[in-house]
Amino acid sequence: MPTLYLIDGYAQFFRAYHAIRTPMTSPVTKEPTNMTFGFVGMLLKLLKAEGP
């Protein structure tokens, strides 16, 4: 049976936003992007660890 992962997105976004101390902003809009960068990094780490 395949494994299903349930991710609490709000908690992970909060963690990612505050975990990256270096300010990262979009070059066009100057909006902070560290939350997106951190969240995608966490997802990639999970995929790499668990594999398809």
Steps between C-alpha positions, in 0.01 A plus 500: 500500500645843408589745775302822533673801656284763666684833523388784726570774245437792736749373756759423233460843337541668840808289574651567158435875520673537837775240444674690220658807656649646183238722335404361161286715274362483150711714267189639330244557777736510803266263687658253745555156347677320784177321600457349153868411474498329841173312442610365162831398656316304769284325239802410288678364809197281579481372142872425495490318834191291427540457125226415253 
